[in-house]
Amino acid sequence: IVIEILAHDDEVADSACAEFYWGDILQCNDAEGSGDNMITVPTREISPEVAELLTDAPESTTNVAAPSCWSLIGVQQVAKFKDTDKNTVCVHVAVIRLPCVDSDIVVHFNQPLEISEGSSSALLANALPAGTVEQGNDLFFAMLTSLKVRDWGLFSSPDEDEEQEEDASSGVAAAG
C-alpha cells in the first residue's frame, strides 16, 4: 500500500481526481502506452465509507469544498525493476480530498493478478497472484477505512495560507 499526501489541486474536479491520479500512477509504474492498461471499475464517490475520517477533518473559515473521497480500480501491465516481462497488476486507488487542509491523500494498493514467467517476481518462492480483484478490494477498503489522522496540525490550511499572504503583502513578517 502506498499513501501520498499531496497539495490539493483545485483545477481537478472531485469526480475526476481518481482518474487524474491513476494516470500519475500509470506514469510512475512505467506502464504508459500499453493498450492493456484500463480502468475496470470507474470512479465513484465513497465518502460514506470513510465518513469518520472526513468528519474529523478541521473546518475551514474560507469558502472551500467539503472533504470527499473517490475511488477506482484498474489493471496495469507493470515490469518490476529492469525486467522486460510485465506482470498484470490490479491497482486500487482512493483519493481523500481535503481542501480544508489544502491536501489530497492518495492511497493505492498494487495487487498482482498474473506474474509473467520471465519476471524477477516469478523467481521468488511462492510468487503467486494475490487473490481475486474482489478480495483485493475488500482488503483495500479494510485498510482505507482504518486510516486515521492523529495530528491535523501537520497540515496547513487555506485559512493559514491566506493569513500568510496578507502578512506578506502588508510587510509584516510572521515569527516562526
Disulfide bonds with the S-S distance in Angstrom:
none
